[in-house]
């Protein structure tokens, strides 16, 4: 079975980071792969992954 990936683009504000970390923790417990990062970093990773 392939592991599902959740991409979470975050901004640098603390109020968003807290809730995303709680969400990521719960998703990891349910066997998801989590990638947290800035929107630009995630887009770069997705472009690189397609090649």
URQUILIN-V784723 format. One record per backbone hydrogen bond with DSSP energy under -0.5 kcal/mol. NH is the residue of the N-H (numbers start at 1). CO is the residue of the C=O. If there is no record, write none. Layout:
nh:NH co:CO
nh:NH co:CO
This chain:
nh:6 co:33
nh:7 co:5
nh:8 co:6
nh:8 co:35
nh:9 co:7
nh:10 co:37
nh:17 co:13
nh:18 co:14
nh:19 co:15
nh:20 co:16
nh:21 co:17
nh:22 co:18
nh:23 co:19
nh:24 co:20
nh:25 co:21
nh:26 co:22
nh:27 co:23
nh:28 co:24
nh:29 co:25
nh:30 co:26
nh:31 co:28
nh:32 co:27
nh:33 co:4
nh:35 co:6
nh:37 co:8
nh:42 co:38
nh:43 co:39
nh:44 co:40
nh:45 co:41
nh:46 co:42
nh:47 co:43
nh:48 co:44
nh:49 co:45
nh:50 co:46
nh:51 co:47
